[in-house]
Amino acid sequence: MIEIKRKDKCIGQRDVSADPMFIEFFTRPFTRFEFKGSDSRQAFSSLKDELNAAGWTTLDQS
């Protein structure tokens, strides 16, 4: 169990197929960013890419 905690970099979940699409962090309480409007897919992808570049992951719920 300790080994999983050291290697796990998953900090939240995301759903690009939800309406509205979102990225939600596993904070207490959860912190959710919802993406609406014409540039929502680009903003969603940008945040996801920045998280990944920093070494973090999110669970794909789509």
PDBQT receptor file of N, H, CA, C and O in Angstrom, charges set to zero:
ATOM      1  N   MET A   1       0.819  -1.193   0.000  1.00  0.00    +0.000 N 
ATOM      2  CA  MET A   1       0.000   0.000   0.000  1.00  0.00    +0.000 C 
ATOM      3  C   MET A   1       0.867   1.263   0.000  1.00  0.00    +0.000 C 
ATOM      4  O   MET A   1       0.547   2.234  -0.687  1.00  0.00    +0.000 OA
ATOM      5  N   ILE A   2       1.940   1.255   0.751  1.00  0.00    +0.000 N 
ATOM      6  H   ILE A   2       2.200   0.466   1.309  1.00  0.00    +0.000 HD
ATOM      7  CA  ILE A   2       2.837   2.410   0.805  1.00  0.00    +0.000 C 
ATOM      8  C   ILE A   2       3.436   2.671  -0.572  1.00  0.00    +0.000 C 
ATOM      9  O   ILE A   2       3.572   3.829  -0.968  1.00  0.00    +0.000 OA
ATOM     10  N   GLU A   3       3.797   1.624  -1.309  1.00  0.00    +0.000 N 
ATOM     11  H   GLU A   3       3.687   0.684  -0.987  1.00  0.00    +0.000 HD
ATOM     12  CA  GLU A   3       4.380   1.783  -2.641  1.00  0.00    +0.000 C 
ATOM     13  C   GLU A   3       3.400   2.464  -3.596  1.00  0.00    +0.000 C 
ATOM     14  O   GLU A   3       3.807   3.305  -4.398  1.00  0.00    +0.000 OA
ATOM     15  N   ILE A   4       2.128   2.116  -3.522  1.00  0.00    +0.000 N 
ATOM     16  H   ILE A   4       1.797   1.433  -2.871  1.00  0.00    +0.000 HD
ATOM     17  CA  ILE A   4       1.120   2.739  -4.381  1.00  0.00    +0.000 C 
ATOM     18  C   ILE A   4       1.026   4.229  -4.062  1.00  0.00    +0.000 C 
ATOM     19  O   ILE A   4       0.967   5.051  -4.976  1.00  0.00    +0.000 OA
ATOM     20  N   LYS A   5       1.012   4.581  -2.792  1.00  0.00    +0.000 N 
ATOM     21  H   LYS A   5       1.061   3.913  -2.049  1.00  0.00    +0.000 HD
ATOM     22  CA  LYS A   5       0.916   5.989  -2.405  1.00  0.00    +0.000 C 
ATOM     23  C   LYS A   5       2.100   6.788  -2.925  1.00  0.00    +0.000 C 
ATOM     24  O   LYS A   5       1.942   7.949  -3.304  1.00  0.00    +0.000 OA
ATOM     25  N   ARG A   6       3.262   6.196  -2.947  1.00  0.00    +0.000 N 
ATOM     26  H   ARG A   6       3.390   5.253  -2.639  1.00  0.00    +0.000 HD
ATOM     27  CA  ARG A   6       4.454   6.897  -3.425  1.00  0.00    +0.000 C 
ATOM     28  C   ARG A   6       4.433   7.109  -4.934  1.00  0.00    +0.000 C 
ATOM     29  O   ARG A   6       4.961   8.107  -5.424  1.00  0.00    +0.000 OA
ATOM     30  N   LYS A   7       3.835   6.189  -5.668  1.00  0.00    +0.000 N 
ATOM     31  H   LYS A   7       3.406   5.379  -5.270  1.00  0.00    +0.000 HD
ATOM     32  CA  LYS A   7       3.842   6.251  -7.126  1.00  0.00    +0.000 C 
ATOM     33  C   LYS A   7       2.591   6.882  -7.720  1.00  0.00    +0.000 C 
ATOM     34  O   LYS A   7       2.619   7.344  -8.861  1.00  0.00    +0.000 OA
ATOM     35  N   ASP A   8       1.503   6.909  -6.975  1.00  0.00    +0.000 N 
ATOM     36  H   ASP A   8       1.480   6.533  -6.048  1.00  0.00    +0.000 HD
ATOM     37  CA  ASP A   8       0.231   7.411  -7.496  1.00  0.00    +0.000 C 
ATOM     38  C   ASP A   8       0.280   8.921  -7.687  1.00  0.00    +0.000 C 
ATOM     39  O   ASP A   8       0.540   9.665  -6.742  1.00  0.00    +0.000 OA
ATOM     40  N   LYS A   9       0.033   9.363  -8.897  1.00  0.00    +0.000 N 
ATOM     41  H   LYS A   9      -0.178   8.759  -9.665  1.00  0.00    +0.000 HD
ATOM     42  CA  LYS A   9       0.041  10.787  -9.222  1.00  0.00    +0.000 C 
ATOM     43  C   LYS A   9      -1.340  11.265  -9.652  1.00  0.00    +0.000 C 
ATOM     44  O   LYS A   9      -1.465  12.339 -10.240  1.00  0.00    +0.000 OA
ATOM     45  N   CYS A  10      -2.394  10.471  -9.362  1.00  0.00    +0.000 N 
ATOM     46  H   CYS A  10      -2.292   9.599  -8.884  1.00  0.00    +0.000 HD
ATOM     47  CA  CYS A  10      -3.755  10.817  -9.755  1.00  0.00    +0.000 C 
ATOM     48  C   CYS A  10      -4.339  11.790  -8.726  1.00  0.00    +0.000 C 
ATOM     49  O   CYS A  10      -4.450  11.475  -7.542  1.00  0.00    +0.000 OA
ATOM     50  N   ILE A  11      -4.706  12.973  -9.209  1.00  0.00    +0.000 N 
ATOM     51  H   ILE A  11      -4.616  13.229 -10.172  1.00  0.00    +0.000 HD
ATOM     52  CA  ILE A  11      -5.184  14.016  -8.301  1.00  0.00    +0.000 C 
ATOM     53  C   ILE A  11      -6.638  14.413  -8.555  1.00  0.00    +0.000 C 
ATOM     54  O   ILE A  11      -7.152  15.330  -7.915  1.00  0.00    +0.000 OA
ATOM     55  N   GLY A  12      -7.302  13.724  -9.489  1.00  0.00    +0.000 N 
ATOM     56  H   GLY A  12      -6.884  12.979 -10.009  1.00  0.00    +0.000 HD
ATOM     57  CA  GLY A  12      -8.688  14.091  -9.775  1.00  0.00    +0.000 C 
ATOM     58  C   GLY A  12      -9.299  13.241 -10.861  1.00  0.00    +0.000 C 
ATOM     59  O   GLY A  12      -8.782  12.181 -11.214  1.00  0.00    +0.000 OA
ATOM     60  N   GLN A  13     -10.413  13.727 -11.387  1.00  0.00    +0.000 N 
ATOM     61  H   GLN A  13     -10.833  14.588 -11.101  1.00  0.00    +0.000 HD
ATOM     62  CA  GLN A  13     -11.118  13.028 -12.461  1.00  0.00    +0.000 C 
ATOM     63  C   GLN A  13     -11.581  14.039 -13.492  1.00  0.00    +0.000 C 
ATOM     64  O   GLN A  13     -11.702  15.229 -13.203  1.00  0.00    +0.000 OA
ATOM     65  N   ARG A  14     -11.839  13.553 -14.702  1.00  0.00    +0.000 N 
ATOM     66  H   ARG A  14     -11.741  12.586 -14.937  1.00  0.00    +0.000 HD
ATOM     67  CA  ARG A  14     -12.276  14.437 -15.776  1.00  0.00    +0.000 C 
ATOM     68  C   ARG A  14     -13.308  13.718 -16.636  1.00  0.00    +0.000 C 
ATOM     69  O   ARG A  14     -13.341  12.489 -16.699  1.00  0.00    +0.000 OA
ATOM     70  N   ASP A  15     -14.152  14.513 -17.299  1.00  0.00    +0.000 N 
ATOM     71  H   ASP A  15     -14.125  15.512 -17.247  1.00  0.00    +0.000 HD
ATOM     72  CA  ASP A  15     -15.145  13.934 -18.208  1.00  0.00    +0.000 C 
ATOM     73  C   ASP A  15     -15.401  14.923 -19.335  1.00  0.00    +0.000 C 
ATOM     74  O   ASP A  15     -16.085  15.930 -19.154  1.00  0.00    +0.000 OA
ATOM     75  N   VAL A  16     -14.845  14.620 -20.492  1.00  0.00    +0.000 N 
ATOM     76  H   VAL A  16     -14.289  13.802 -20.638  1.00  0.00    +0.000 HD
ATOM     77  CA  VAL A  16     -14.992  15.486 -21.658  1.00  0.00    +0.000 C 
ATOM     78  C   VAL A  16     -16.364  15.308 -22.309  1.00  0.00    +0.000 C 
ATOM     79  O   VAL A  16     -16.795  16.167 -23.078  1.00  0.00    +0.000 OA
ATOM     80  N   SER A  17     -17.050  14.211 -22.013  1.00  0.00    +0.000 N 
ATOM     81  H   SER A  17     -16.699  13.513 -21.388  1.00  0.00    +0.000 HD
ATOM     82  CA  SER A  17     -18.363  13.959 -22.620  1.00  0.00    +0.000 C 
ATOM     83  C   SER A  17     -19.522  14.457 -21.752  1.00  0.00    +0.000 C 
ATOM     84  O   SER A  17     -20.676  14.401 -22.176  1.00  0.00    +0.000 OA
ATOM     85  N   ALA A  18     -19.229  14.936 -20.555  1.00  0.00    +0.000 N 
ATOM     86  H   ALA A  18     -18.291  14.981 -20.211  1.00  0.00    +0.000 HD
ATOM     87  CA  ALA A  18     -20.277  15.460 -19.669  1.00  0.00    +0.000 C 
ATOM     88  C   ALA A  18     -20.756  16.815 -20.181  1.00  0.00    +0.000 C 
ATOM     89  O   ALA A  18     -20.076  17.471 -20.971  1.00  0.00    +0.000 OA
ATOM     90  N   ASP A  19     -21.923  17.216 -19.725  1.00  0.00    +0.000 N 
ATOM     91  H   ASP A  19     -22.475  16.683 -19.083  1.00  0.00    +0.000 HD
ATOM     92  CA  ASP A  19     -22.446  18.533 -20.091  1.00  0.00    +0.000 C 
ATOM     93  C   ASP A  19     -22.755  19.307 -18.815  1.00  0.00    +0.000 C 
ATOM     94  O   ASP A  19     -23.796  19.074 -18.201  1.00  0.00    +0.000 OA
ATOM     95  N   PRO A  20     -21.893  20.210 -18.402  1.00  0.00    +0.000 N 
ATOM     96  CA  PRO A  20     -20.670  20.647 -19.080  1.00  0.00    +0.000 C 
ATOM     97  C   PRO A  20     -19.491  19.721 -18.757  1.00  0.00    +0.000 C 
ATOM     98  O   PRO A  20     -19.479  19.032 -17.736  1.00  0.00    +0.000 OA
ATOM     99  N   MET A  21     -18.509  19.727 -19.649  1.00  0.00    +0.000 N 
ATOM    100  H   MET A  21     -18.519  20.286 -20.478  1.00  0.00    +0.000 HD
ATOM    101  CA  MET A  21     -17.309  18.941 -19.390  1.00  0.00    +0.000 C 
ATOM    102  C   MET A  21     -16.601  19.525 -18.168  1.00  0.00    +0.000 C 
ATOM    103  O   MET A  21     -16.722  20.714 -17.875  1.00  0.00    +0.000 OA
ATOM    104  N   PHE A  22     -15.851  18.659 -17.453  1.00  0.00    +0.000 N 
ATOM    105  H   PHE A  22     -15.752  17.693 -17.691  1.00  0.00    +0.000 HD
ATOM    106  CA  PHE A  22     -15.239  19.141 -16.213  1.00  0.00    +0.000 C 
ATOM    107  C   PHE A  22     -13.932  18.419 -15.909  1.00  0.00    +0.000 C 
ATOM    108  O   PHE A  22     -13.658  17.328 -16.410  1.00  0.00    +0.000 OA
ATOM    109  N   ILE A  23     -13.145  19.070 -15.074  1.00  0.00    +0.000 N 
ATOM    110  H   ILE A  23     -13.368  19.956 -14.667  1.00  0.00    +0.000 HD
ATOM    111  CA  ILE A  23     -12.000  18.463 -14.394  1.00  0.00    +0.000 C 
ATOM    112  C   ILE A  23     -12.221  18.754 -12.918  1.00  0.00    +0.000 C 
ATOM    113  O   ILE A  23     -12.425  19.903 -12.526  1.00  0.00    +0.000 OA
ATOM    114  N   GLU A  24     -12.178  17.705 -12.101  1.00  0.00    +0.000 N 
ATOM    115  H   GLU A  24     -12.012  16.771 -12.419  1.00  0.00    +0.000 HD
ATOM    116  CA  GLU A  24     -12.478  17.826 -10.678  1.00  0.00    +0.000 C 
ATOM    117  C   GLU A  24     -11.306  17.282  -9.870  1.00  0.00    +0.000 C 
ATOM    118  O   GLU A  24     -10.820  16.182 -10.133  1.00  0.00    +0.000 OA
ATOM    119  N   PHE A  25     -10.856  18.054  -8.891  1.00  0.00    +0.000 N 
ATOM    120  H   PHE A  25     -11.251  18.948  -8.677  1.00  0.00    +0.000 HD
ATOM    121  CA  PHE A  25      -9.722  17.649  -8.062  1.00  0.00    +0.000 C 
ATOM    122  C   PHE A  25     -10.193  17.018  -6.762  1.00  0.00    +0.000 C 
ATOM    123  O   PHE A  25     -11.224  17.401  -6.209  1.00  0.00    +0.000 OA
ATOM    124  N   PHE A  26      -9.422  16.042  -6.277  1.00  0.00    +0.000 N 
ATOM    125  H   PHE A  26      -8.584  15.731  -6.725  1.00  0.00    +0.000 HD
ATOM    126  CA  PHE A  26      -9.755  15.313  -5.056  1.00  0.00    +0.000 C 
ATOM    127  C   PHE A  26      -9.328  16.094  -3.811  1.00  0.00    +0.000 C 
ATOM    128  O   PHE A  26      -8.592  15.578  -2.970  1.00  0.00    +0.000 OA
ATOM    129  N   THR A  27      -9.790  17.324  -3.701  1.00  0.00    +0.000 N 
ATOM    130  H   THR A  27     -10.388  17.743  -4.384  1.00  0.00    +0.000 HD
ATOM    131  CA  THR A  27      -9.571  18.111  -2.497  1.00  0.00    +0.000 C 
ATOM    132  C   THR A  27     -10.759  17.888  -1.586  1.00  0.00    +0.000 C 
ATOM    133  O   THR A  27     -11.723  17.227  -1.971  1.00  0.00    +0.000 OA
ATOM    134  N   ARG A  28     -10.702  18.428  -0.392  1.00  0.00    +0.000 N 
ATOM    135  H   ARG A  28      -9.919  18.965  -0.079  1.00  0.00    +0.000 HD
ATOM    136  CA  ARG A  28     -11.845  18.344   0.521  1.00  0.00    +0.000 C 
ATOM    137  C   ARG A  28     -12.314  19.737   0.824  1.00  0.00    +0.000 C 
ATOM    138  O   ARG A  28     -11.598  20.464   1.512  1.00  0.00    +0.000 OA
ATOM    139  N   PRO A  29     -13.462  20.160   0.361  1.00  0.00    +0.000 N 
ATOM    140  CA  PRO A  29     -14.347  19.470  -0.576  1.00  0.00    +0.000 C 
ATOM    141  C   PRO A  29     -13.756  19.468  -1.984  1.00  0.00    +0.000 C 
ATOM    142  O   PRO A  29     -12.814  20.206  -2.273  1.00  0.00    +0.000 OA
ATOM    143  N   PHE A  30     -14.320  18.628  -2.856  1.00  0.00    +0.000 N 
ATOM    144  H   PHE A  30     -15.085  18.028  -2.621  1.00  0.00    +0.000 HD
ATOM    145  CA  PHE A  30     -13.836  18.551  -4.235  1.00  0.00    +0.000 C 
ATOM    146  C   PHE A  30     -13.873  19.938  -4.881  1.00  0.00    +0.000 C 
ATOM    147  O   PHE A  30     -14.746  20.755  -4.585  1.00  0.00    +0.000 OA
ATOM    148  N   THR A  31     -12.911  20.182  -5.763  1.00  0.00    +0.000 N 
ATOM    149  H   THR A  31     -12.202  19.519  -6.003  1.00  0.00    +0.000 HD
ATOM    150  CA  THR A  31     -12.865  21.425  -6.539  1.00  0.00    +0.000 C 
ATOM    151  C   THR A  31     -13.098  21.069  -7.988  1.00  0.00    +0.000 C 
ATOM    152  O   THR A  31     -12.340  20.292  -8.571  1.00  0.00    +0.000 OA
ATOM    153  N   ARG A  32     -14.148  21.633  -8.581  1.00  0.00    +0.000 N 
ATOM    154  H   ARG A  32     -14.763  22.264  -8.108  1.00  0.00    +0.000 HD
ATOM    155  CA  ARG A  32     -14.526  21.293  -9.957  1.00  0.00    +0.000 C 
ATOM    156  C   ARG A  32     -14.428  22.509 -10.861  1.00  0.00    +0.000 C 
ATOM    157  O   ARG A  32     -14.934  23.586 -10.543  1.00  0.00    +0.000 OA
ATOM    158  N   PHE A  33     -13.764  22.314 -11.998  1.00  0.00    +0.000 N 
ATOM    159  H   PHE A  33     -13.353  21.440 -12.256  1.00  0.00    +0.000 HD
ATOM    160  CA  PHE A  33     -13.710  23.318 -13.051  1.00  0.00    +0.000 C 
ATOM    161  C   PHE A  33     -14.606  22.830 -14.178  1.00  0.00    +0.000 C 
ATOM    162  O   PHE A  33     -14.384  21.754 -14.733  1.00  0.00    +0.000 OA
ATOM    163  N   GLU A  34     -15.617  23.619 -14.513  1.00  0.00    +0.000 N 
ATOM    164  H   GLU A  34     -15.798  24.493 -14.062  1.00  0.00    +0.000 HD
ATOM    165  CA  GLU A  34     -16.539  23.273 -15.596  1.00  0.00    +0.000 C 
ATOM    166  C   GLU A  34     -16.220  24.122 -16.814  1.00  0.00    +0.000 C 
ATOM    167  O   GLU A  34     -15.906  25.306 -16.695  1.00  0.00    +0.000 OA
ATOM    168  N   PHE A  35     -16.303  23.513 -17.978  1.00  0.00    +0.000 N 
ATOM    169  H   PHE A  35     -16.558  22.551 -18.075  1.00  0.00    +0.000 HD
ATOM    170  CA  PHE A  35     -15.945  24.167 -19.227  1.00  0.00    +0.000 C 
ATOM    171  C   PHE A  35     -17.180  24.276 -20.106  1.00  0.00    +0.000 C 
ATOM    172  O   PHE A  35     -17.760  23.269 -20.511  1.00  0.00    +0.000 OA
ATOM    173  N   LYS A  36     -17.576  25.523 -20.399  1.00  0.00    +0.000 N 
ATOM    174  H   LYS A  36     -17.104  26.341 -20.070  1.00  0.00    +0.000 HD
ATOM    175  CA  LYS A  36     -18.763  25.802 -21.202  1.00  0.00    +0.000 C 
ATOM    176  C   LYS A  36     -18.388  26.796 -22.287  1.00  0.00    +0.000 C 
ATOM    177  O   LYS A  36     -17.429  27.554 -22.141  1.00  0.00    +0.000 OA
ATOM    178  N   GLY A  37     -19.133  26.791 -23.358  1.00  0.00    +0.000 N 
ATOM    179  H   GLY A  37     -19.912  26.175 -23.478  1.00  0.00    +0.000 HD
ATOM    180  CA  GLY A  37     -18.931  27.789 -24.401  1.00  0.00    +0.000 C 
ATOM    181  C   GLY A  37     -18.130  27.283 -25.583  1.00  0.00    +0.000 C 
ATOM    182  O   GLY A  37     -17.761  26.111 -25.656  1.00  0.00    +0.000 OA
ATOM    183  N   SER A  38     -17.872  28.193 -26.503  1.00  0.00    +0.000 N 
ATOM    184  H   SER A  38     -18.172  29.145 -26.444  1.00  0.00    +0.000 HD
ATOM    185  CA  SER A  38     -17.262  27.819 -27.783  1.00  0.00    +0.000 C 
ATOM    186  C   SER A  38     -15.815  27.352 -27.656  1.00  0.00    +0.000 C 
ATOM    187  O   SER A  38     -15.366  26.538 -28.462  1.00  0.00    +0.000 OA
ATOM    188  N   ASP A  39     -15.078  27.846 -26.665  1.00  0.00    +0.000 N 
ATOM    189  H   ASP A  39     -15.443  28.507 -26.010  1.00  0.00    +0.000 HD
ATOM    190  CA  ASP A  39     -13.676  27.436 -26.525  1.00  0.00    +0.000 C 
ATOM    191  C   ASP A  39     -13.478  26.417 -25.400  1.00  0.00    +0.000 C 
ATOM    192  O   ASP A  39     -12.357  26.219 -24.933  1.00  0.00    +0.000 OA
ATOM    193  N   SER A  40     -14.557  25.775 -24.967  1.00  0.00    +0.000 N 
ATOM    194  H   SER A  40     -15.468  25.936 -25.347  1.00  0.00    +0.000 HD
ATOM    195  CA  SER A  40     -14.493  24.873 -23.814  1.00  0.00    +0.000 C 
ATOM    196  C   SER A  40     -13.583  23.665 -24.044  1.00  0.00    +0.000 C 
ATOM    197  O   SER A  40     -12.827  23.283 -23.152  1.00  0.00    +0.000 OA
ATOM    198  N   ARG A  41     -13.649  23.072 -25.219  1.00  0.00    +0.000 N 
ATOM    199  H   ARG A  41     -14.264  23.383 -25.944  1.00  0.00    +0.000 HD
ATOM    200  CA  ARG A  41     -12.808  21.902 -25.480  1.00  0.00    +0.000 C 
ATOM    201  C   ARG A  41     -11.329  22.270 -25.457  1.00  0.00    +0.000 C 
ATOM    202  O   ARG A  41     -10.508  21.508 -24.945  1.00  0.00    +0.000 OA
ATOM    203  N   GLN A  42     -10.988  23.414 -25.998  1.00  0.00    +0.000 N 
ATOM    204  H   GLN A  42     -11.655  24.034 -26.413  1.00  0.00    +0.000 HD
ATOM    205  CA  GLN A  42      -9.598  23.862 -26.002  1.00  0.00    +0.000 C 
ATOM    206  C   GLN A  42      -9.121  24.164 -24.571  1.00  0.00    +0.000 C 
ATOM    207  O   GLN A  42      -8.003  23.800 -24.206  1.00  0.00    +0.000 OA
ATOM    208  N   ALA A  43      -9.950  24.816 -23.775  1.00  0.00    +0.000 N 
ATOM    209  H   ALA A  43     -10.858  25.111 -24.072  1.00  0.00    +0.000 HD
ATOM    210  CA  ALA A  43      -9.591  25.129 -22.390  1.00  0.00    +0.000 C 
ATOM    211  C   ALA A  43      -9.438  23.850 -21.568  1.00  0.00    +0.000 C 
ATOM    212  O   ALA A  43      -8.514  23.729 -20.764  1.00  0.00    +0.000 OA
ATOM    213  N   PHE A  44     -10.349  22.899 -21.773  1.00  0.00    +0.000 N 
ATOM    214  H   PHE A  44     -11.100  22.997 -22.426  1.00  0.00    +0.000 HD
ATOM    215  CA  PHE A  44     -10.286  21.608 -21.091  1.00  0.00    +0.000 C 
ATOM    216  C   PHE A  44      -8.968  20.909 -21.418  1.00  0.00    +0.000 C 
ATOM    217  O   PHE A  44      -8.252  20.469 -20.519  1.00  0.00    +0.000 OA
ATOM    218  N   SER A  45      -8.652  20.811 -22.706  1.00  0.00    +0.000 N 
ATOM    219  H   SER A  45      -9.233  21.169 -23.437  1.00  0.00    +0.000 HD
ATOM    220  CA  SER A  45      -7.430  20.142 -23.150  1.00  0.00    +0.000 C 
ATOM    221  C   SER A  45      -6.182  20.842 -22.632  1.00  0.00    +0.000 C 
ATOM    222  O   SER A  45      -5.203  20.189 -22.269  1.00  0.00    +0.000 OA
ATOM    223  N   SER A  46      -6.215  22.152 -22.598  1.00  0.00    +0.000 N 
ATOM    224  H   SER A  46      -7.010  22.683 -22.893  1.00  0.00    +0.000 HD
ATOM    225  CA  SER A  46      -5.073  22.921 -22.117  1.00  0.00    +0.000 C 
ATOM    226  C   SER A  46      -4.785  22.623 -20.651  1.00  0.00    +0.000 C 
ATOM    227  O   SER A  46      -3.632  22.397 -20.282  1.00  0.00    +0.000 OA
ATOM    228  N   LEU A  47      -5.820  22.620 -19.809  1.00  0.00    +0.000 N 
ATOM    229  H   LEU A  47      -6.757  22.804 -20.109  1.00  0.00    +0.000 HD
ATOM    230  CA  LEU A  47      -5.619  22.315 -18.397  1.00  0.00    +0.000 C 
ATOM    231  C   LEU A  47      -5.143  20.882 -18.218  1.00  0.00    +0.000 C 
ATOM    232  O   LEU A  47      -4.225  20.629 -17.439  1.00  0.00    +0.000 OA
ATOM    233  N   LYS A  48      -5.754  19.942 -18.928  1.00  0.00    +0.000 N 
ATOM    234  H   LYS A  48      -6.501  20.148 -19.561  1.00  0.00    +0.000 HD
ATOM    235  CA  LYS A  48      -5.336  18.538 -18.838  1.00  0.00    +0.000 C 
ATOM    236  C   LYS A  48      -3.872  18.386 -19.240  1.00  0.00    +0.000 C 
ATOM    237  O   LYS A  48      -3.118  17.676 -18.575  1.00  0.00    +0.000 OA
ATOM    238  N   ASP A  49      -3.469  19.043 -20.315  1.00  0.00    +0.000 N 
ATOM    239  H   ASP A  49      -4.082  19.620 -20.855  1.00  0.00    +0.000 HD
ATOM    240  CA  ASP A  49      -2.082  18.966 -20.787  1.00  0.00    +0.000 C 
ATOM    241  C   ASP A  49      -1.109  19.572 -19.781  1.00  0.00    +0.000 C 
ATOM    242  O   ASP A  49      -0.020  19.037 -19.571  1.00  0.00    +0.000 OA
ATOM    243  N   GLU A  50      -1.492  20.679 -19.162  1.00  0.00    +0.000 N 
ATOM    244  H   GLU A  50      -2.377  21.113 -19.333  1.00  0.00    +0.000 HD
ATOM    245  CA  GLU A  50      -0.632  21.314 -18.153  1.00  0.00    +0.000 C 
ATOM    246  C   GLU A  50      -0.457  20.398 -16.936  1.00  0.00    +0.000 C 
ATOM    247  O   GLU A  50       0.643  20.285 -16.396  1.00  0.00    +0.000 OA
ATOM    248  N   LEU A  51      -1.529  19.756 -16.511  1.00  0.00    +0.000 N 
ATOM    249  H   LEU A  51      -2.424  19.848 -16.949  1.00  0.00    +0.000 HD
ATOM    250  CA  LEU A  51      -1.434  18.815 -15.390  1.00  0.00    +0.000 C 
ATOM    251  C   LEU A  51      -0.492  17.667 -15.733  1.00  0.00    +0.000 C 
ATOM    252  O   LEU A  51       0.367  17.296 -14.933  1.00  0.00    +0.000 OA
ATOM    253  N   ASN A  52      -0.660  17.108 -16.928  1.00  0.00    +0.000 N 
ATOM    254  H   ASN A  52      -1.358  17.409 -17.578  1.00  0.00    +0.000 HD
ATOM    255  CA  ASN A  52       0.190  15.999 -17.357  1.00  0.00    +0.000 C 
ATOM    256  C   ASN A  52       1.652  16.427 -17.465  1.00  0.00    +0.000 C 
ATOM    257  O   ASN A  52       2.547  15.674 -17.082  1.00  0.00    +0.000 OA
ATOM    258  N   ALA A  53       1.896  17.615 -17.975  1.00  0.00    +0.000 N 
ATOM    259  H   ALA A  53       1.168  18.227 -18.286  1.00  0.00    +0.000 HD
ATOM    260  CA  ALA A  53       3.270  18.118 -18.102  1.00  0.00    +0.000 C 
ATOM    261  C   ALA A  53       3.931  18.276 -16.731  1.00  0.00    +0.000 C 
ATOM    262  O   ALA A  53       5.149  18.146 -16.604  1.00  0.00    +0.000 OA
ATOM    263  N   ALA A  54       3.126  18.555 -15.715  1.00  0.00    +0.000 N 
ATOM    264  H   ALA A  54       2.136  18.660 -15.819  1.00  0.00    +0.000 HD
ATOM    265  CA  ALA A  54       3.650  18.699 -14.356  1.00  0.00    +0.000 C 
ATOM    266  C   ALA A  54       3.810  17.353 -13.652  1.00  0.00    +0.000 C 
ATOM    267  O   ALA A  54       4.291  17.295 -12.521  1.00  0.00    +0.000 OA
ATOM    268  N   GLY A  55       3.402  16.258 -14.331  1.00  0.00    +0.000 N 
ATOM    269  H   GLY A  55       3.011  16.305 -15.250  1.00  0.00    +0.000 HD
ATOM    270  CA  GLY A  55       3.571  14.928 -13.758  1.00  0.00    +0.000 C 
ATOM    271  C   GLY A  55       2.351  14.383 -13.042  1.00  0.00    +0.000 C 
ATOM    272  O   GLY A  55       2.440  13.342 -12.390  1.00  0.00    +0.000 OA
ATOM    273  N   TRP A  56       1.219  15.052 -13.143  1.00  0.00    +0.000 N 
ATOM    274  H   TRP A  56       1.147  15.897 -13.672  1.00  0.00    +0.000 HD
ATOM    275  CA  TRP A  56      -0.011  14.623 -12.483  1.00  0.00    +0.000 C 
ATOM    276  C   TRP A  56      -0.956  13.978 -13.496  1.00  0.00    +0.000 C 
ATOM    277  O   TRP A  56      -0.848  14.214 -14.699  1.00  0.00    +0.000 OA
ATOM    278  N   THR A  57      -1.887  13.160 -12.992  1.00  0.00    +0.000 N 
ATOM    279  H   THR A  57      -1.975  12.969 -12.015  1.00  0.00    +0.000 HD
ATOM    280  CA  THR A  57      -2.883  12.524 -13.852  1.00  0.00    +0.000 C 
ATOM    281  C   THR A  57      -4.280  12.714 -13.256  1.00  0.00    +0.000 C 
ATOM    282  O   THR A  57      -4.438  13.041 -12.080  1.00  0.00    +0.000 OA
ATOM    283  N   THR A  58      -5.284  12.499 -14.104  1.00  0.00    +0.000 N 
ATOM    284  H   THR A  58      -5.156  12.234 -15.060  1.00  0.00    +0.000 HD
ATOM    285  CA  THR A  58      -6.677  12.493 -13.666  1.00  0.00    +0.000 C 
ATOM    286  C   THR A  58      -7.356  11.269 -14.288  1.00  0.00    +0.000 C 
ATOM    287  O   THR A  58      -6.997  10.836 -15.383  1.00  0.00    +0.000 OA
ATOM    288  N   LEU A  59      -8.329  10.728 -13.584  1.00  0.00    +0.000 N 
ATOM    289  H   LEU A  59      -8.621  11.080 -12.694  1.00  0.00    +0.000 HD
ATOM    290  CA  LEU A  59      -9.088   9.593 -14.105  1.00  0.00    +0.000 C 
ATOM    291  C   LEU A  59     -10.043  10.050 -15.191  1.00  0.00    +0.000 C 
ATOM    292  O   LEU A  59     -10.744  11.048 -15.024  1.00  0.00    +0.000 OA
ATOM    293  N   ASP A  60     -10.076   9.328 -16.302  1.00  0.00    +0.000 N 
ATOM    294  H   ASP A  60      -9.507   8.517 -16.438  1.00  0.00    +0.000 HD
ATOM    295  CA  ASP A  60     -10.976   9.661 -17.398  1.00  0.00    +0.000 C 
ATOM    296  C   ASP A  60     -12.315   8.989 -17.150  1.00  0.00    +0.000 C 
ATOM    297  O   ASP A  60     -12.404   7.762 -17.173  1.00  0.00    +0.000 OA
ATOM    298  N   GLN A  61     -13.361   9.777 -16.913  1.00  0.00    +0.000 N 
ATOM    299  H   GLN A  61     -13.288  10.775 -16.894  1.00  0.00    +0.000 HD
ATOM    300  CA  GLN A  61     -14.705   9.256 -16.655  1.00  0.00    +0.000 C 
ATOM    301  C   GLN A  61     -15.586   9.283 -17.893  1.00  0.00    +0.000 C 
ATOM    302  O   GLN A  61     -16.761   8.925 -17.811  1.00  0.00    +0.000 OA
ATOM    303  N   SER A  62     -15.046   9.705 -19.059  1.00  0.00    +0.000 N 
ATOM    304  H   SER A  62     -14.091   9.996 -19.126  1.00  0.00    +0.000 HD
ATOM    305  CA  SER A  62     -15.877   9.782 -20.266  1.00  0.00    +0.000 C 
ATOM    306  C   SER A  62     -16.073   8.440 -20.913  1.00  0.00    +0.000 C 
ATOM    307  O   SER A  62     -16.748   8.341 -21.937  1.00  0.00    +0.000 OA
TER     308      SER A  62
